[in-house]
C-alpha cells in the first residue's frame, strides 16, 4: 500500500516531535545559549555602572590646582548622561532575555511534554485510521502545541547563530574599548583624588597655623600675667626684708627669716617655675608655627612651579600636567566612546528583542502555513 507524500510528512512529524521533546536536546542547548547571553549583557551592565560610579566620584572631587583650567564636569557630564541611559536600556534587554529563559523553562516541563505526547498519539491514531474530521481538529491542536513547545528554543538558537556569526566579535571589541575607557577614568580618578588630598593638606595647614597663633597669644597673655605676679611678689618681699633681722638680710632671706618672708619666697619660686614652663611651651608653639610657615611657603612655591628645599615637609604634589593631558585625551575620546556605546546598545537591543521577535514572527508564519495545510490535507 502506498501513502501520499503529505501522509509521510505528518507521520514523521507526529512521531518525531514527542521524541525531540523528551530528549531535551534542543532545550539544553537553547538554555545554555540564553544563559550566555544573560551573562554577556550582565557584564556590559556592570562595566557601564562601573564607569558611572567613577565619573560620579571624579565629579564630586573638587579640583583646586594651579594652571588647570579644564572643566572636569563639562567633559564628563555627557559621558555620565549617556551611561545612565545605556544602563537603563541594558536593564530592559536583560529583562527581555530573562523572560525568554523563564518561558523556555516553562515549556520544557515534563507535564508539557506529556500533553504533547498525548495529542501526538491521538492525532497519529486518527491519521492511521483515516478519520478525517477528527484528524484535522487534532492536527491543528498538535501544531499549536508543537509551536508553543519548540518556538522559544528555536528562536534562542537562531538568535545565538546570528550573534555568533555577525555580532559577537564586534561587541567584544566595543566592550574592550569600554573597559579601556574605564581604566583611563580610574587613572584620572587617582590623580584627582591626589589633588583633593593636596588641597585638603593646604587647608589643614592654614587651620593649623591659625590654631598655633591662638595658642601663642594665649601663652603670651599667661606669661605676661605671671611676670606681673612675680614683680608684685618681689616688691612685697623687698618690703618685708626691710623689717627683718641682720641675719636674714645678710643671708639674702635664706635663714633667720620670718614665716611671712619664707611664704613670699616659696610663692616666688612657684611663679618662676610656672613662668619657665610657659616659656618652654611658648618656644615649642613658636617652633611649630615656624614649621607651618615654612610648609606654607614651600607649598606656595610649588604652586608657582618652583622647587622647594623642604619636600619632606609637604605631601607629594599631584602632576598637574599629567592630569591636564589625560583630561584632554579623554575629551578627544568622548565621541568615539559615545559611538561605541550606541553601537553596542543597538546590538544588544537587536539580540535581546528585535531578532527574537523576527524569528518568532517567522515561526508564526510557518505554523500558519502548516495550519492551512492541516485543513486541506486529505487522508484518502
C-alpha positions in Angstrom: 0.0 0.0 0.0 1.4 3.4 -1.0 0.9 6.6 1.0 0.8 10.1 -0.3 3.8 12.4 0.4 1.8 14.5 2.9 0.9 11.4 4.8 4.6 10.5 5.3 5.3 14.1 6.3 2.7 14.2 9.1 3.6 10.7 10.2 7.3 11.8 10.7 6.3 15.0 12.5 3.8 13.3 14.8 6.3 10.6 15.8 9.4 12.9 15.9 8.1 15.8 18.0 7.5 13.9 21.2 10.9 12.2 20.9 12.6 15.5 20.4 10.7 16.9 23.4 11.6 14.1 25.8 15.3 14.0 24.8 15.6 17.8 25.7 18.4 18.1 23.1 17.2 21.5 21.8 16.2 22.6 25.3 19.6 22.0 26.9 21.4 23.8 24.0 19.0 26.8 24.0 19.1 27.2 27.8 22.9 27.3 27.6 22.8 29.9 25.0 20.3 32.2 26.8 22.4 31.9 30.0 25.5 33.0 28.0 23.5 35.9 26.6 22.4 37.0 30.0 25.9 36.8 31.4 27.2 38.9 28.5 24.5 41.5 29.0 25.3 41.5 32.7 29.0 42.2 32.0 28.1 45.1 29.8 25.8 46.5 32.5 28.4 46.0 35.2 31.0 47.9 33.1 28.6 50.7 32.4 27.8 51.0 36.1 31.5 51.0 37.0 32.1 53.9 34.6 29.1 55.7 36.0 30.4 55.3 39.5 33.9 56.5 38.7 32.5 59.5 36.8 30.4 60.4 39.8 33.4 60.2 42.2 35.5 62.4 39.9 32.7 65.0 39.5 32.3 65.1 43.3 36.0 65.7 43.8 37.0 69.4 44.0 40.0 70.2 41.8 41.8 73.3 43.0 45.1 73.1 41.2 47.2 75.8 39.6 47.2 76.2 35.8 44.3 73.7 35.5 41.5 75.5 33.7 39.7 72.5 32.1 36.2 72.0 33.4 36.1 68.3 34.5 32.3 68.4 34.8 31.9 69.7 31.3 33.9 66.8 29.9 32.3 64.1 32.0 28.7 65.2 32.0 27.9 63.9 28.5 29.5 60.5 29.4 27.5 60.3 32.6 24.2 61.0 30.8 25.0 58.5 28.1 26.0 55.8 30.6 22.8 56.3 32.6 20.6 55.9 29.5 22.7 52.9 28.4 22.3 51.2 31.8 18.6 51.7 31.7 18.2 50.1 28.2 20.6 47.3 29.1 18.4 46.5 32.1 15.4 46.3 29.7 17.4 44.0 27.4 18.4 41.8 30.4 14.7 41.7 31.3 13.8 40.5 27.8 16.4 37.8 27.9 15.3 36.7 31.4 11.7 36.5 30.1 12.8 34.2 27.3 14.7 32.0 29.7 11.6 31.8 32.0 9.3 30.9 29.2 11.7 28.3 27.9 11.9 26.7 31.3 8.1 26.6 31.5 7.6 24.8 28.2 10.3 22.2 28.9 8.4 20.9 31.9 7.5 17.2 31.7 3.8 18.0 32.0 4.0 19.9 28.8 5.9 17.0 27.2 3.2 14.6 28.3 0.5 16.8 26.8 2.4 17.0 23.5 2.8 13.2 23.6 -0.9 12.5 24.2 -2.0 14.9 21.5 0.5 13.4 19.1 -0.7 9.8 19.8 -4.3 10.7 19.3 -3.6 12.6 16.1 -1.4 9.7 14.9 -4.3 7.2 15.6 -6.7 9.3 13.6 -4.1 9.5 10.8 -3.7 5.8 10.6 -7.4 5.1 10.9 -8.1 7.9 8.3 -10.7 9.6 10.3 -10.6 13.0 8.6 -12.9 15.0 10.8 -11.1 14.1 14.0 -7.7 14.3 12.3 -8.0 17.9 11.2 -9.1 19.1 14.6 -6.4 17.1 16.4 -3.7 18.1 13.9 -4.4 21.8 14.4 -4.2 21.3 18.2 -0.9 19.3 17.6 0.5 22.2 15.5 -0.3 24.7 18.2 1.2 22.6 20.9 4.4 22.0 18.9 4.7 25.7 18.2 4.5 26.6 21.9 6.8 23.7 22.9 9.7 24.4 20.5 9.3 28.1 19.4 11.3 29.6 22.2 14.1 27.1 21.8 14.3 27.6 18.1 14.2 31.4 18.5 17.0 31.3 21.1 19.2 29.0 18.9 18.6 31.1 15.7 19.3 34.3 17.6 22.6 32.8 19.0 23.6 31.8 15.5 23.1 35.4 14.2 25.0 36.7 17.2 28.0 34.3 16.9 28.2 34.8 13.1 27.7 38.6 12.7 27.7 40.5 16.1 29.8 38.8 18.8 33.3 39.8 17.7 32.3 43.4 17.2 30.6 43.5 20.5 33.6 42.1 22.3 35.8 44.7 20.7 33.4 47.5 21.7 33.3 46.1 25.3 37.1 46.1 25.4 37.0 49.8 24.3 34.6 50.5 27.2 37.0 48.7 29.6 39.9 50.7 28.3 37.9 53.9 28.7 37.1 52.8 32.3 40.8 52.2 33.0 41.6 55.8 31.8 38.9 57.1 34.1 40.4 55.3 37.0 43.8 56.9 36.3 42.1 60.3 36.3 40.3 59.5 39.5 43.5 58.6 41.2 45.1 61.9 40.1 42.1 63.9 41.0 41.9 62.2 44.4 45.6 63.1 44.9 44.8 66.7 44.0 41.9 66.7 46.5 44.2 65.4 49.2 46.7 68.1 48.3 44.0 70.8 48.7 43.0 69.3 52.0 46.6 69.5 53.2 46.8 73.2 52.3 43.5 73.9 54.1 44.6 71.8 57.1 47.9 73.7 57.2 46.1 77.0 57.3 43.9 75.8 60.1 46.9 74.6 62.0 48.7 77.9 61.6 45.6 79.8 62.9 45.3 77.5 65.9 49.0 77.9 66.7 48.7 81.7 66.6 45.8 81.5 69.0 47.8 79.2 71.3 50.8 81.5 71.2 48.7 84.5 72.0 47.1 82.7 75.0 50.5 81.6 76.3 51.9 85.2 75.9 48.9 86.5 77.9 49.5 83.9 80.7 53.2 84.6 80.7 52.6 88.4 81.0 50.2 87.8 83.9 52.8 85.5 85.6 55.5 88.1 85.1 53.2 90.7 86.8 52.6 88.3 89.7 56.4 87.8 90.0 57.0 91.6 90.1 54.4 92.1 92.7 55.8 89.2 94.8 59.3 90.7 94.6 58.0 94.1 95.7 56.3 92.5 98.7 59.5 90.5 99.5 61.7 93.7 99.5 59.2 95.4 101.8 59.3 92.5 104.2 63.1 92.2 104.1 63.4 95.8 105.3 62.0 94.8 108.6 63.9 91.6 109.1 66.9 90.9 111.2 70.5 91.5 110.0 71.0 87.7 109.8 68.0 87.4 107.5 69.1 90.3 105.3 72.7 89.1 105.3 71.7 85.7 104.2 69.5 87.2 101.4 66.5 85.7 103.1 67.8 82.2 103.2 68.0 81.8 107.0 66.8 83.6 110.2 63.8 85.0 108.4 60.1 85.2 109.4 57.4 82.9 108.2 56.0 85.7 106.0 59.3 86.1 104.1 59.5 82.3 103.7 56.0 82.2 102.3 56.7 85.0 99.8 59.9 83.3 98.7 58.0 80.0 98.1 55.4 81.9 96.1 58.1 83.5 94.0 59.7 80.1 93.4 56.4 78.6 92.2 55.7 81.7 90.0 59.2 81.5 88.4 58.7 77.7 87.8 55.4 78.4 86.1 57.0 81.1 84.0 59.7 78.7 82.9 57.1 76.2 81.8 55.2 78.8 80.0 58.4 80.0 78.2 59.1 76.4 77.2 55.6 75.9 75.9 55.7 79.2 74.0 59.0 78.3 72.4 57.5 74.9 71.2 54.4 76.6 69.8 56.6 79.2 68.0 58.7 76.5 66.5 55.6 74.7 65.3 54.3 77.9 63.9 57.6 78.5 62.1 57.5 74.9 60.6 53.9 75.5 59.4 55.0 78.8 57.9 57.8 77.1 56.0 55.4 74.4 54.8 53.0 77.1 53.6 55.9 78.9 51.8 57.0 75.7 50.3 53.5 74.9 49.0 53.2 78.4 47.5 56.5 77.9 45.7 55.4 74.5 44.3 52.1 76.0 43.2 54.1 78.5 41.2 56.1 75.6 39.7 59.2 76.4 41.7 61.3 73.9 43.6 61.2 73.6 47.3 64.0 72.6 49.6 61.6 71.2 52.2 60.0 68.5 50.1 59.9 66.2 53.2 57.6 68.6 54.9 54.8 68.6 52.4 52.7 66.0 50.6 53.5 64.9 47.1 52.3 67.5 44.7 49.9 66.0 42.0 51.2 66.1 38.5 49.0 68.8 37.1 50.4 68.5 33.6 49.7 64.7 33.6 46.2 65.3 34.8 45.6 68.0 32.2 46.9 65.8 29.4 44.7 62.9 30.5 41.7 65.1 30.6 42.4 66.5 27.2 43.0 62.9 25.8 39.8 61.8 27.5 37.9 64.7 25.9 39.1 63.7 22.4 37.9 60.1 23.0 34.4 61.0 24.2 33.0 61.0 20.6 34.5 57.5 19.9 33.2 56.3 23.3 29.7 57.5 22.5 29.8 55.8 19.2 30.9 52.5 20.7 28.2 52.8 23.3 25.5 53.5 20.8 26.6 50.6 18.5 26.8 48.2 21.4 23.4 49.3 22.7 22.0 48.7 19.2 23.5 45.3 19.0 22.2 44.3 22.5 18.7 45.5 21.5 18.9 43.5 18.3 19.9 40.4 20.1 17.6 40.6 23.0 14.4 42.0 21.4 14.3 42.6 17.7 15.9 39.5 16.3 14.0 37.1 18.6 10.7 38.9 17.6 11.7 38.5 13.9 12.4 34.8 14.3 9.2 34.3 16.3 7.2 36.0 13.6 8.8 33.7 11.0 7.8 30.7 13.1 4.3 32.0 13.4 4.1 32.2 9.6 5.4 28.7 9.3 2.8 27.5 11.8 0.1 29.3 9.9 1.1 27.5 6.6 1.0 24.2 8.4 -2.3 25.1 9.9 -3.8 25.8 6.5 -2.2 22.6 5.2 -3.8 20.6 8.0 -7.2 21.9 6.9 -6.6 20.9 3.3 -5.0 17.5 4.0 -7.0 14.6 2.5 -6.4 11.2 4.2 -7.6 9.0 1.3 
